Amino acid sequence: MRFDSPQCPQCGQLAKGVLETIPGLARLLFDEDGNAEYAGSTDVCWDGQEAIRDEQGRVRLICPDGHEWLAEMSREADDVTAQRRQDP
Ligand SMILES: [Zn+2]
């Protein structure tokens, strides 16, 4: 994948990573009356992990110093790999 601006606009370092969300199933405990409370553990759903995007589809990158900026993300490299796999 590629980013239109992989370098931090404030300090110039390359991005440490892209901000993503991961859904989790928070376990519940029910009493005899049907009232629920949190059991205290969460099952992380790794298959649902995805980048947080703004309304224009840009992702949020973060540098090692904690600065954040928005960037366009393209999956060009992945697409080329996928095409090669389909070629006989
Ligand atoms: Zn920075």
PDB file of the backbone (N, CA, C, O) and the ligand in Angstrom, with CONECT records:
HET     ZN  A 101       1
ATOM      1  N   MET A   1       0.841  -1.199   0.000  1.00  0.00           N
ATOM      2  CA  MET A   1       0.000   0.000   0.000  1.00  0.00           C
ATOM      3  C   MET A   1       0.870   1.241   0.000  1.00  0.00           C
ATOM      4  O   MET A   1       2.044   1.192   0.370  1.00  0.00           O
ATOM      5  N   ARG A   2       0.285   2.356  -0.419  1.00  0.00           N
ATOM      6  CA  ARG A   2       1.026   3.615  -0.467  1.00  0.00           C
ATOM      7  C   ARG A   2       0.182   4.728   0.153  1.00  0.00           C
ATOM      8  O   ARG A   2      -1.045   4.647   0.190  1.00  0.00           O
ATOM      9  N   PHE A   3       0.872   5.781   0.645  1.00  0.00           N
ATOM     10  CA  PHE A   3       0.195   6.927   1.241  1.00  0.00           C
ATOM     11  C   PHE A   3       0.656   8.183   0.529  1.00  0.00           C
ATOM     12  O   PHE A   3       1.828   8.304   0.173  1.00  0.00           O
ATOM     13  N   ASP A   4      -0.270   9.130   0.316  1.00  0.00           N
ATOM     14  CA  ASP A   4       0.101  10.343  -0.417  1.00  0.00           C
ATOM     15  C   ASP A   4       1.038  11.221   0.404  1.00  0.00           C
ATOM     16  O   ASP A   4       1.770  12.049  -0.137  1.00  0.00           O
ATOM     17  N   SER A   5       1.001  11.025   1.727  1.00  0.00           N
ATOM     18  CA  SER A   5       1.966  11.733   2.556  1.00  0.00           C
ATOM     19  C   SER A   5       2.351  10.824   3.726  1.00  0.00           C
ATOM     20  O   SER A   5       1.765  10.913   4.804  1.00  0.00           O
ATOM     21  N   PRO A   6       3.363   9.928   3.503  1.00  0.00           N
ATOM     22  CA  PRO A   6       3.766   9.009   4.569  1.00  0.00           C
ATOM     23  C   PRO A   6       4.614   9.677   5.644  1.00  0.00           C
ATOM     24  O   PRO A   6       4.882   9.077   6.685  1.00  0.00           O
ATOM     25  N   GLN A   7       5.045  10.935   5.396  1.00  0.00           N
ATOM     26  CA  GLN A   7       5.893  11.629   6.364  1.00  0.00           C
ATOM     27  C   GLN A   7       5.108  12.646   7.170  1.00  0.00           C
ATOM     28  O   GLN A   7       4.232  13.334   6.647  1.00  0.00           O
ATOM     29  N   CYS A   8       5.438  12.729   8.458  1.00  0.00           N
ATOM     30  CA  CYS A   8       4.770  13.663   9.366  1.00  0.00           C
ATOM     31  C   CYS A   8       4.981  15.105   8.901  1.00  0.00           C
ATOM     32  O   CYS A   8       6.123  15.519   8.702  1.00  0.00           O
ATOM     33  N   PRO A   9       3.891  15.890   8.723  1.00  0.00           N
ATOM     34  CA  PRO A   9       4.041  17.285   8.297  1.00  0.00           C
ATOM     35  C   PRO A   9       4.687  18.163   9.366  1.00  0.00           C
ATOM     36  O   PRO A   9       5.148  19.260   9.050  1.00  0.00           O
ATOM     37  N   GLN A  10       4.735  17.713  10.626  1.00  0.00           N
ATOM     38  CA  GLN A  10       5.314  18.520  11.696  1.00  0.00           C
ATOM     39  C   GLN A  10       6.795  18.240  11.909  1.00  0.00           C
ATOM     40  O   GLN A  10       7.580  19.175  12.070  1.00  0.00           O
ATOM     41  N   CYS A  11       7.202  16.933  11.911  1.00  0.00           N
ATOM     42  CA  CYS A  11       8.595  16.603  12.234  1.00  0.00           C
ATOM     43  C   CYS A  11       9.320  15.841  11.125  1.00  0.00           C
ATOM     44  O   CYS A  11      10.533  15.646  11.211  1.00  0.00           O
ATOM     45  N   GLY A  12       8.600  15.403  10.081  1.00  0.00           N
ATOM     46  CA  GLY A  12       9.248  14.767   8.940  1.00  0.00           C
ATOM     47  C   GLY A  12       9.507  13.273   9.070  1.00  0.00           C
ATOM     48  O   GLY A  12       9.983  12.650   8.121  1.00  0.00           O
ATOM     49  N   GLN A  13       9.202  12.679  10.232  1.00  0.00           N
ATOM     50  CA  GLN A  13       9.418  11.240  10.390  1.00  0.00           C
ATOM     51  C   GLN A  13       8.371  10.456   9.608  1.00  0.00           C
ATOM     52  O   GLN A  13       7.274  10.950   9.347  1.00  0.00           O
ATOM     53  N   LEU A  14       8.731   9.210   9.233  1.00  0.00           N
ATOM     54  CA  LEU A  14       7.764   8.332   8.589  1.00  0.00           C
ATOM     55  C   LEU A  14       6.722   7.902   9.615  1.00  0.00           C
ATOM     56  O   LEU A  14       6.997   7.832  10.813  1.00  0.00           O
ATOM     57  N   ALA A  15       5.530   7.619   9.125  1.00  0.00           N
ATOM     58  CA  ALA A  15       4.447   7.191  10.016  1.00  0.00           C
ATOM     59  C   ALA A  15       4.830   5.921  10.762  1.00  0.00           C
ATOM     60  O   ALA A  15       5.435   5.011  10.196  1.00  0.00           O
ATOM     61  N   LYS A  16       4.469   5.875  12.040  1.00  0.00           N
ATOM     62  CA  LYS A  16       4.663   4.666  12.844  1.00  0.00           C
ATOM     63  C   LYS A  16       3.547   3.673  12.532  1.00  0.00           C
ATOM     64  O   LYS A  16       3.760   2.460  12.559  1.00  0.00           O
ATOM     65  N   GLY A  17       2.355   4.196  12.236  1.00  0.00           N
ATOM     66  CA  GLY A  17       1.229   3.314  11.946  1.00  0.00           C
ATOM     67  C   GLY A  17      -0.005   4.081  11.536  1.00  0.00           C
ATOM     68  O   GLY A  17      -0.014   5.311  11.501  1.00  0.00           O
ATOM     69  N   VAL A  18      -1.051   3.326  11.225  1.00  0.00           N
ATOM     70  CA  VAL A  18      -2.341   3.892  10.833  1.00  0.00           C
ATOM     71  C   VAL A  18      -3.346   3.577  11.938  1.00  0.00           C
ATOM     72  O   VAL A  18      -3.385   2.458  12.450  1.00  0.00           O
ATOM     73  N   LEU A  19      -4.146   4.559  12.299  1.00  0.00           N
ATOM     74  CA  LEU A  19      -5.111   4.382  13.381  1.00  0.00           C
ATOM     75  C   LEU A  19      -6.278   3.512  12.917  1.00  0.00           C
ATOM     76  O   LEU A  19      -6.896   3.786  11.888  1.00  0.00           O
ATOM     77  N   GLU A  20      -6.570   2.464  13.681  1.00  0.00           N
ATOM     78  CA  GLU A  20      -7.635   1.534  13.305  1.00  0.00           C
ATOM     79  C   GLU A  20      -8.519   1.243  14.512  1.00  0.00           C
ATOM     80  O   GLU A  20      -8.136   1.474  15.659  1.00  0.00           O
ATOM     81  N   THR A  21      -9.704   0.732  14.223  1.00  0.00           N
ATOM     82  CA  THR A  21     -10.578   0.268  15.294  1.00  0.00           C
ATOM     83  C   THR A  21     -10.709  -1.248  15.186  1.00  0.00           C
ATOM     84  O   THR A  21     -10.647  -1.825  14.101  1.00  0.00           O
ATOM     85  N   ILE A  22     -10.889  -1.866  16.337  1.00  0.00           N
ATOM     86  CA  ILE A  22     -11.058  -3.310  16.417  1.00  0.00           C
ATOM     87  C   ILE A  22     -12.311  -3.574  17.257  1.00  0.00           C
ATOM     88  O   ILE A  22     -12.348  -3.217  18.435  1.00  0.00           O
ATOM     89  N   PRO A  23     -13.350  -4.202  16.657  1.00  0.00           N
ATOM     90  CA  PRO A  23     -14.546  -4.481  17.454  1.00  0.00           C
ATOM     91  C   PRO A  23     -14.267  -5.527  18.524  1.00  0.00           C
ATOM     92  O   PRO A  23     -13.416  -6.402  18.359  1.00  0.00           O
ATOM     93  N   GLY A  24     -14.997  -5.415  19.611  1.00  0.00           N
ATOM     94  CA  GLY A  24     -14.851  -6.377  20.695  1.00  0.00           C
ATOM     95  C   GLY A  24     -16.209  -6.774  21.246  1.00  0.00           C
ATOM     96  O   GLY A  24     -17.130  -5.959  21.311  1.00  0.00           O
ATOM     97  N   LEU A  25     -16.323  -8.041  21.643  1.00  0.00           N
ATOM     98  CA  LEU A  25     -17.554  -8.530  22.246  1.00  0.00           C
ATOM     99  C   LEU A  25     -17.386  -8.474  23.762  1.00  0.00           C
ATOM    100  O   LEU A  25     -16.706  -9.310  24.357  1.00  0.00           O
ATOM    101  N   ALA A  26     -18.022  -7.467  24.380  1.00  0.00           N
ATOM    102  CA  ALA A  26     -17.938  -7.310  25.838  1.00  0.00           C
ATOM    103  C   ALA A  26     -18.879  -8.325  26.485  1.00  0.00           C
ATOM    104  O   ALA A  26     -20.093  -8.282  26.287  1.00  0.00           O
ATOM    105  N   ARG A  27     -18.302  -9.223  27.252  1.00  0.00           N
ATOM    106  CA  ARG A  27     -19.099 -10.279  27.875  1.00  0.00           C
ATOM    107  C   ARG A  27     -20.051  -9.694  28.916  1.00  0.00           C
ATOM    108  O   ARG A  27     -19.712  -8.742  29.619  1.00  0.00           O
ATOM    109  N   LEU A  28     -21.256 -10.282  29.004  1.00  0.00           N
ATOM    110  CA  LEU A  28     -22.285  -9.831  29.942  1.00  0.00           C
ATOM    111  C   LEU A  28     -22.626 -10.916  30.952  1.00  0.00           C
ATOM    112  O   LEU A  28     -22.465 -12.108  30.689  1.00  0.00           O
ATOM    113  N   LEU A  29     -23.098 -10.479  32.106  1.00  0.00           N
ATOM    114  CA  LEU A  29     -23.634 -11.385  33.126  1.00  0.00           C
ATOM    115  C   LEU A  29     -25.071 -10.957  33.405  1.00  0.00           C
ATOM    116  O   LEU A  29     -25.329  -9.775  33.635  1.00  0.00           O
ATOM    117  N   PHE A  30     -26.021 -11.914  33.387  1.00  0.00           N
ATOM    118  CA  PHE A  30     -27.422 -11.612  33.675  1.00  0.00           C
ATOM    119  C   PHE A  30     -27.812 -12.188  35.029  1.00  0.00           C
ATOM    120  O   PHE A  30     -27.395 -13.287  35.392  1.00  0.00           O
ATOM    121  N   ASP A  31     -28.627 -11.422  35.779  1.00  0.00           N
ATOM    122  CA  ASP A  31     -29.159 -11.974  37.030  1.00  0.00           C
ATOM    123  C   ASP A  31     -30.537 -12.593  36.771  1.00  0.00           C
ATOM    124  O   ASP A  31     -31.001 -12.594  35.631  1.00  0.00           O
ATOM    125  N   GLU A  32     -31.187 -13.110  37.793  1.00  0.00           N
ATOM    126  CA  GLU A  32     -32.465 -13.823  37.629  1.00  0.00           C
ATOM    127  C   GLU A  32     -33.574 -12.922  37.090  1.00  0.00           C
ATOM    128  O   GLU A  32     -34.514 -13.414  36.466  1.00  0.00           O
ATOM    129  N   ASP A  33     -33.480 -11.584  37.324  1.00  0.00           N
ATOM    130  CA  ASP A  33     -34.502 -10.649  36.857  1.00  0.00           C
ATOM    131  C   ASP A  33     -34.245 -10.164  35.420  1.00  0.00           C
ATOM    132  O   ASP A  33     -35.012  -9.360  34.891  1.00  0.00           O
ATOM    133  N   GLY A  34     -33.184 -10.647  34.802  1.00  0.00           N
ATOM    134  CA  GLY A  34     -32.884 -10.245  33.429  1.00  0.00           C
ATOM    135  C   GLY A  34     -32.038  -8.990  33.332  1.00  0.00           C
ATOM    136  O   GLY A  34     -31.816  -8.481  32.233  1.00  0.00           O
ATOM    137  N   ASN A  35     -31.556  -8.475  34.475  1.00  0.00           N
ATOM    138  CA  ASN A  35     -30.663  -7.317  34.433  1.00  0.00           C
ATOM    139  C   ASN A  35     -29.245  -7.771  34.077  1.00  0.00           C
ATOM    140  O   ASN A  35     -28.767  -8.808  34.537  1.00  0.00           O
ATOM    141  N   ALA A  36     -28.601  -6.972  33.253  1.00  0.00           N
ATOM    142  CA  ALA A  36     -27.249  -7.330  32.811  1.00  0.00           C
ATOM    143  C   ALA A  36     -26.211  -6.369  33.358  1.00  0.00           C
ATOM    144  O   ALA A  36     -26.493  -5.202  33.630  1.00  0.00           O
ATOM    145  N   GLU A  37     -24.992  -6.896  33.513  1.00  0.00           N
ATOM    146  CA  GLU A  37     -23.859  -6.034  33.814  1.00  0.00           C
ATOM    147  C   GLU A  37     -22.634  -6.609  33.106  1.00  0.00           C
ATOM    148  O   GLU A  37     -22.620  -7.781  32.730  1.00  0.00           O
ATOM    149  N   TYR A  38     -21.623  -5.791  32.929  1.00  0.00           N
ATOM    150  CA  TYR A  38     -20.412  -6.254  32.260  1.00  0.00           C
ATOM    151  C   TYR A  38     -19.709  -7.294  33.121  1.00  0.00           C
ATOM    152  O   TYR A  38     -19.562  -7.129  34.332  1.00  0.00           O
ATOM    153  N   ALA A  39     -19.275  -8.378  32.463  1.00  0.00           N
ATOM    154  CA  ALA A  39     -18.574  -9.444  33.182  1.00  0.00           C
ATOM    155  C   ALA A  39     -17.109  -9.091  33.418  1.00  0.00           C
ATOM    156  O   ALA A  39     -16.459  -9.678  34.283  1.00  0.00           O
ATOM    157  N   GLY A  40     -16.588  -8.130  32.648  1.00  0.00           N
ATOM    158  CA  GLY A  40     -15.214  -7.689  32.876  1.00  0.00           C
ATOM    159  C   GLY A  40     -14.216  -8.168  31.832  1.00  0.00           C
ATOM    160  O   GLY A  40     -13.038  -7.818  31.903  1.00  0.00           O
ATOM    161  N   SER A  41     -14.668  -8.969  30.859  1.00  0.00           N
ATOM    162  CA  SER A  41     -13.740  -9.395  29.810  1.00  0.00           C
ATOM    163  C   SER A  41     -14.344  -9.092  28.445  1.00  0.00           C
ATOM    164  O   SER A  41     -15.561  -8.970  28.306  1.00  0.00           O
ATOM    165  N   THR A  42     -13.474  -8.972  27.432  1.00  0.00           N
ATOM    166  CA  THR A  42     -13.901  -8.672  26.065  1.00  0.00           C
ATOM    167  C   THR A  42     -13.187  -9.605  25.097  1.00  0.00           C
ATOM    168  O   THR A  42     -11.971  -9.782  25.178  1.00  0.00           O
ATOM    169  N   ASP A  43     -13.942 -10.198  24.184  1.00  0.00           N
ATOM    170  CA  ASP A  43     -13.348 -11.010  23.117  1.00  0.00           C
ATOM    171  C   ASP A  43     -13.069 -10.087  21.941  1.00  0.00           C
ATOM    172  O   ASP A  43     -13.996  -9.508  21.376  1.00  0.00           O
ATOM    173  N   VAL A  44     -11.798  -9.942  21.565  1.00  0.00           N
ATOM    174  CA  VAL A  44     -11.421  -9.068  20.459  1.00  0.00           C
ATOM    175  C   VAL A  44     -11.684  -9.778  19.135  1.00  0.00           C
ATOM    176  O   VAL A  44     -11.291 -10.929  18.949  1.00  0.00           O
ATOM    177  N   CYS A  45     -12.364  -9.068  18.202  1.00  0.00           N
ATOM    178  CA  CYS A  45     -12.718  -9.634  16.892  1.00  0.00           C
ATOM    179  C   CYS A  45     -11.710  -9.121  15.859  1.00  0.00           C
ATOM    180  O   CYS A  45     -11.950  -8.107  15.203  1.00  0.00           O
ATOM    181  N   TRP A  46     -10.585  -9.824  15.720  1.00  0.00           N
ATOM    182  CA  TRP A  46      -9.495  -9.345  14.855  1.00  0.00           C
ATOM    183  C   TRP A  46      -9.911  -9.249  13.401  1.00  0.00           C
ATOM    184  O   TRP A  46      -9.359  -8.420  12.678  1.00  0.00           O
ATOM    185  N   ASP A  47     -10.863 -10.060  12.931  1.00  0.00           N
ATOM    186  CA  ASP A  47     -11.291 -10.006  11.533  1.00  0.00           C
ATOM    187  C   ASP A  47     -12.002  -8.693  11.207  1.00  0.00           C
ATOM    188  O   ASP A  47     -12.126  -8.335  10.036  1.00  0.00           O
ATOM    189  N   GLY A  48     -12.472  -7.971  12.232  1.00  0.00           N
ATOM    190  CA  GLY A  48     -13.190  -6.726  11.994  1.00  0.00           C
ATOM    191  C   GLY A  48     -12.309  -5.500  12.070  1.00  0.00           C
ATOM    192  O   GLY A  48     -12.809  -4.377  12.025  1.00  0.00           O
ATOM    193  N   GLN A  49     -10.981  -5.696  12.186  1.00  0.00           N
ATOM    194  CA  GLN A  49     -10.066  -4.567  12.304  1.00  0.00           C
ATOM    195  C   GLN A  49     -10.033  -3.775  11.011  1.00  0.00           C
ATOM    196  O   GLN A  49      -9.845  -4.348   9.938  1.00  0.00           O
ATOM    197  N   GLU A  50     -10.215  -2.445  11.101  1.00  0.00           N
ATOM    198  CA  GLU A  50     -10.126  -1.628   9.890  1.00  0.00           C
ATOM    199  C   GLU A  50      -9.740  -0.191  10.201  1.00  0.00           C
ATOM    200  O   GLU A  50      -9.967   0.315  11.300  1.00  0.00           O
ATOM    201  N   ALA A  51      -9.144   0.452   9.193  1.00  0.00           N
ATOM    202  CA  ALA A  51      -8.672   1.822   9.364  1.00  0.00           C
ATOM    203  C   ALA A  51      -9.849   2.771   9.568  1.00  0.00           C
ATOM    204  O   ALA A  51     -10.905   2.615   8.956  1.00  0.00           O
ATOM    205  N   ILE A  52      -9.644   3.753  10.437  1.00  0.00           N
ATOM    206  CA  ILE A  52     -10.636   4.804  10.629  1.00  0.00           C
ATOM    207  C   ILE A  52     -10.474   5.794   9.481  1.00  0.00           C
ATOM    208  O   ILE A  52      -9.366   6.262   9.221  1.00  0.00           O
ATOM    209  N   ARG A  53     -11.570   6.118   8.790  1.00  0.00           N
ATOM    210  CA  ARG A  53     -11.509   7.034   7.651  1.00  0.00           C
ATOM    211  C   ARG A  53     -12.413   8.244   7.882  1.00  0.00           C
ATOM    212  O   ARG A  53     -13.455   8.144   8.530  1.00  0.00           O
ATOM    213  N   ASP A  54     -11.989   9.398   7.335  1.00  0.00           N
ATOM    214  CA  ASP A  54     -12.852  10.575   7.416  1.00  0.00           C
ATOM    215  C   ASP A  54     -13.862  10.513   6.268  1.00  0.00           C
ATOM    216  O   ASP A  54     -13.885   9.534   5.521  1.00  0.00           O
ATOM    217  N   GLU A  55     -14.700  11.551   6.120  1.00  0.00           N
ATOM    218  CA  GLU A  55     -15.762  11.528   5.117  1.00  0.00           C
ATOM    219  C   GLU A  55     -15.211  11.486   3.684  1.00  0.00           C
ATOM    220  O   GLU A  55     -15.930  11.119   2.755  1.00  0.00           O
ATOM    221  N   GLN A  56     -13.927  11.864   3.506  1.00  0.00           N
ATOM    222  CA  GLN A  56     -13.310  11.813   2.171  1.00  0.00           C
ATOM    223  C   GLN A  56     -12.515  10.526   1.962  1.00  0.00           C
ATOM    224  O   GLN A  56     -11.840  10.375   0.944  1.00  0.00           O
ATOM    225  N   GLY A  57     -12.588   9.607   2.909  1.00  0.00           N
ATOM    226  CA  GLY A  57     -11.919   8.321   2.763  1.00  0.00           C
ATOM    227  C   GLY A  57     -10.459   8.304   3.187  1.00  0.00           C
ATOM    228  O   GLY A  57      -9.763   7.305   3.005  1.00  0.00           O
ATOM    229  N   ARG A  58      -9.994   9.421   3.758  1.00  0.00           N
ATOM    230  CA  ARG A  58      -8.588   9.481   4.181  1.00  0.00           C
ATOM    231  C   ARG A  58      -8.393   8.767   5.516  1.00  0.00           C
ATOM    232  O   ARG A  58      -9.281   8.757   6.368  1.00  0.00           O
ATOM    233  N   VAL A  59      -7.213   8.171   5.680  1.00  0.00           N
ATOM    234  CA  VAL A  59      -6.877   7.491   6.925  1.00  0.00           C
ATOM    235  C   VAL A  59      -6.044   8.425   7.804  1.00  0.00           C
ATOM    236  O   VAL A  59      -5.548   9.448   7.333  1.00  0.00           O
ATOM    237  N   ARG A  60      -5.893   8.069   9.086  1.00  0.00           N
ATOM    238  CA  ARG A  60      -5.157   8.893  10.035  1.00  0.00           C
ATOM    239  C   ARG A  60      -3.841   8.199  10.376  1.00  0.00           C
ATOM    240  O   ARG A  60      -3.841   7.111  10.952  1.00  0.00           O
ATOM    241  N   LEU A  61      -2.716   8.831  10.018  1.00  0.00           N
ATOM    242  CA  LEU A  61      -1.393   8.284  10.326  1.00  0.00           C
ATOM    243  C   LEU A  61      -0.848   8.950  11.574  1.00  0.00           C
ATOM    244  O   LEU A  61      -1.204  10.086  11.888  1.00  0.00           O
ATOM    245  N   ILE A  62       0.029   8.228  12.295  1.00  0.00           N
ATOM    246  CA  ILE A  62       0.635   8.743  13.516  1.00  0.00           C
ATOM    247  C   ILE A  62       2.135   8.482  13.471  1.00  0.00           C
ATOM    248  O   ILE A  62       2.558   7.365  13.171  1.00  0.00           O
ATOM    249  N   CYS A  63       2.956   9.513  13.768  1.00  0.00           N
ATOM    250  CA  CYS A  63       4.412   9.371  13.763  1.00  0.00           C
ATOM    251  C   CYS A  63       4.879   8.899  15.150  1.00  0.00           C
ATOM    252  O   CYS A  63       4.088   8.882  16.093  1.00  0.00           O
ATOM    253  N   PRO A  64       6.168   8.514  15.280  1.00  0.00           N
ATOM    254  CA  PRO A  64       6.674   8.043  16.578  1.00  0.00           C
ATOM    255  C   PRO A  64       6.527   9.074  17.713  1.00  0.00           C
ATOM    256  O   PRO A  64       6.503   8.699  18.885  1.00  0.00           O
ATOM    257  N   ASP A  65       6.428  10.371  17.369  1.00  0.00           N
ATOM    258  CA  ASP A  65       6.269  11.400  18.403  1.00  0.00           C
ATOM    259  C   ASP A  65       4.812  11.695  18.732  1.00  0.00           C
ATOM    260  O   ASP A  65       4.520  12.552  19.567  1.00  0.00           O
ATOM    261  N   GLY A  66       3.881  10.972  18.062  1.00  0.00           N
ATOM    262  CA  GLY A  66       2.472  11.120  18.409  1.00  0.00           C
ATOM    263  C   GLY A  66       1.710  12.157  17.600  1.00  0.00           C
ATOM    264  O   GLY A  66       0.533  12.405  17.863  1.00  0.00           O
ATOM    265  N   HIS A  67       2.377  12.774  16.604  1.00  0.00           N
ATOM    266  CA  HIS A  67       1.651  13.719  15.740  1.00  0.00           C
ATOM    267  C   HIS A  67       0.725  12.931  14.812  1.00  0.00           C
ATOM    268  O   HIS A  67       1.067  11.835  14.368  1.00  0.00           O
ATOM    269  N   GLU A  68      -0.445  13.494  14.523  1.00  0.00           N
ATOM    270  CA  GLU A  68      -1.412  12.834  13.639  1.00  0.00           C
ATOM    271  C   GLU A  68      -1.666  13.678  12.398  1.00  0.00           C
ATOM    272  O   GLU A  68      -1.659  14.907  12.466  1.00  0.00           O
ATOM    273  N   TRP A  69      -1.892  13.012  11.257  1.00  0.00           N
ATOM    274  CA  TRP A  69      -2.287  13.713  10.035  1.00  0.00           C
ATOM    275  C   TRP A  69      -3.112  12.777   9.158  1.00  0.00           C
ATOM    276  O   TRP A  69      -3.068  11.555   9.299  1.00  0.00           O
ATOM    277  N   LEU A  70      -3.865  13.395   8.247  1.00  0.00           N
ATOM    278  CA  LEU A  70      -4.720  12.624   7.334  1.00  0.00           C
ATOM    279  C   LEU A  70      -3.970  12.351   6.041  1.00  0.00           C
ATOM    280  O   LEU A  70      -3.212  13.199   5.570  1.00  0.00           O
ATOM    281  N   ALA A  71      -4.179  11.163   5.458  1.00  0.00           N
ATOM    282  CA  ALA A  71      -3.500  10.798   4.216  1.00  0.00           C
ATOM    283  C   ALA A  71      -4.395   9.903   3.377  1.00  0.00           C
ATOM    284  O   ALA A  71      -5.218   9.147   3.893  1.00  0.00           O
ATOM    285  N   GLU A  72      -4.206  10.012   2.047  1.00  0.00           N
ATOM    286  CA  GLU A  72      -4.884   9.097   1.133  1.00  0.00           C
ATOM    287  C   GLU A  72      -4.121   7.776   1.156  1.00  0.00           C
ATOM    288  O   GLU A  72      -2.891   7.767   1.115  1.00  0.00           O
ATOM    289  N   MET A  73      -4.850   6.659   1.222  1.00  0.00           N
ATOM    290  CA  MET A  73      -4.207   5.349   1.204  1.00  0.00           C
ATOM    291  C   MET A  73      -4.643   4.612  -0.053  1.00  0.00           C
ATOM    292  O   MET A  73      -5.839   4.496  -0.321  1.00  0.00           O
ATOM    293  N   SER A  74      -3.690   4.116  -0.820  1.00  0.00           N
ATOM    294  CA  SER A  74      -4.038   3.311  -1.996  1.00  0.00           C
ATOM    295  C   SER A  74      -3.406   1.933  -1.827  1.00  0.00           C
ATOM    296  O   SER A  74      -2.357   1.781  -1.201  1.00  0.00           O
ATOM    297  N   ARG A  75      -4.062   0.952  -2.394  1.00  0.00           N
ATOM    298  CA  ARG A  75      -3.582  -0.421  -2.274  1.00  0.00           C
ATOM    299  C   ARG A  75      -2.967  -0.892  -3.592  1.00  0.00           C
ATOM    300  O   ARG A  75      -3.117  -2.059  -3.956  1.00  0.00           O
ATOM    301  N   GLU A  76      -2.274   0.003  -4.316  1.00  0.00           N
ATOM    302  CA  GLU A  76      -1.687  -0.321  -5.622  1.00  0.00           C
ATOM    303  C   GLU A  76      -0.853  -1.587  -5.580  1.00  0.00           C
ATOM    304  O   GLU A  76      -1.021  -2.473  -6.417  1.00  0.00           O
ATOM    305  N   ALA A  77       0.057  -1.678  -4.597  1.00  0.00           N
ATOM    306  CA  ALA A  77       0.954  -2.833  -4.529  1.00  0.00           C
ATOM    307  C   ALA A  77       0.154  -4.124  -4.390  1.00  0.00           C
ATOM    308  O   ALA A  77       0.471  -5.128  -5.028  1.00  0.00           O
ATOM    309  N   ASP A  78      -0.906  -4.096  -3.537  1.00  0.00           N
ATOM    310  CA  ASP A  78      -1.740  -5.284  -3.356  1.00  0.00           C
ATOM    311  C   ASP A  78      -2.424  -5.665  -4.657  1.00  0.00           C
ATOM    312  O   ASP A  78      -2.519  -6.847  -4.988  1.00  0.00           O
ATOM    313  N   ASP A  79      -2.910  -4.650  -5.412  1.00  0.00           N
ATOM    314  CA  ASP A  79      -3.628  -4.919  -6.658  1.00  0.00           C
ATOM    315  C   ASP A  79      -2.711  -5.598  -7.679  1.00  0.00           C
ATOM    316  O   ASP A  79      -3.129  -6.527  -8.370  1.00  0.00           O
ATOM    317  N   VAL A  80      -1.477  -5.138  -7.769  1.00  0.00           N
ATOM    318  CA  VAL A  80      -0.513  -5.738  -8.710  1.00  0.00           C
ATOM    319  C   VAL A  80      -0.286  -7.198  -8.333  1.00  0.00           C
ATOM    320  O   VAL A  80      -0.254  -8.071  -9.200  1.00  0.00           O
ATOM    321  N   THR A  81      -0.127  -7.461  -7.031  1.00  0.00           N
ATOM    322  CA  THR A  81       0.088  -8.831  -6.560  1.00  0.00           C
ATOM    323  C   THR A  81      -1.100  -9.711  -6.911  1.00  0.00           C
ATOM    324  O   THR A  81      -0.925 -10.851  -7.341  1.00  0.00           O
ATOM    325  N   ALA A  82      -2.315  -9.187  -6.731  1.00  0.00           N
ATOM    326  CA  ALA A  82      -3.531  -9.959  -7.013  1.00  0.00           C
ATOM    327  C   ALA A  82      -3.604 -10.305  -8.497  1.00  0.00           C
ATOM    328  O   ALA A  82      -3.984 -11.421  -8.851  1.00  0.00           O
ATOM    329  N   GLN A  83      -3.240  -9.349  -9.380  1.00  0.00           N
ATOM    330  CA  GLN A  83      -3.277  -9.602 -10.815  1.00  0.00           C
ATOM    331  C   GLN A  83      -2.278 -10.695 -11.193  1.00  0.00           C
ATOM    332  O   GLN A  83      -2.566 -11.546 -12.034  1.00  0.00           O
ATOM    333  N   ARG A  84      -1.096 -10.664 -10.561  1.00  0.00           N
ATOM    334  CA  ARG A  84      -0.079 -11.685 -10.872  1.00  0.00           C
ATOM    335  C   ARG A  84      -0.591 -13.077 -10.497  1.00  0.00           C
ATOM    336  O   ARG A  84      -0.349 -14.047 -11.216  1.00  0.00           O
ATOM    337  N   ARG A  85      -1.300 -13.172  -9.366  1.00  0.00           N
ATOM    338  CA  ARG A  85      -1.803 -14.472  -8.917  1.00  0.00           C
ATOM    339  C   ARG A  85      -2.815 -15.047  -9.909  1.00  0.00           C
ATOM    340  O   ARG A  85      -2.898 -16.262 -10.090  1.00  0.00           O
ATOM    341  N   GLN A  86      -3.606 -14.133 -10.570  1.00  0.00           N
ATOM    342  CA  GLN A  86      -4.633 -14.607 -11.499  1.00  0.00           C
ATOM    343  C   GLN A  86      -4.050 -15.017 -12.839  1.00  0.00           C
ATOM    344  O   GLN A  86      -4.662 -15.803 -13.563  1.00  0.00           O
ATOM    345  N   ASP A  87      -2.843 -14.482 -13.194  1.00  0.00           N
ATOM    346  CA  ASP A  87      -2.226 -14.851 -14.473  1.00  0.00           C
ATOM    347  C   ASP A  87      -1.795 -16.323 -14.422  1.00  0.00           C
ATOM    348  O   ASP A  87      -1.264 -16.776 -13.408  1.00  0.00           O
ATOM    349  N   PRO A  88      -2.022 -17.072 -15.514  1.00  0.00           N
ATOM    350  CA  PRO A  88      -1.622 -18.489 -15.526  1.00  0.00           C
ATOM    351  C   PRO A  88      -0.108 -18.657 -15.589  1.00  0.00           C
ATOM    352  O   PRO A  88       0.388 -19.784 -15.606  1.00  0.00           O
TER     353      PRO A  88
HETATM  354 ZN    ZN A 101       5.772  13.941  13.891  1.00  0.00          ZN2+
END
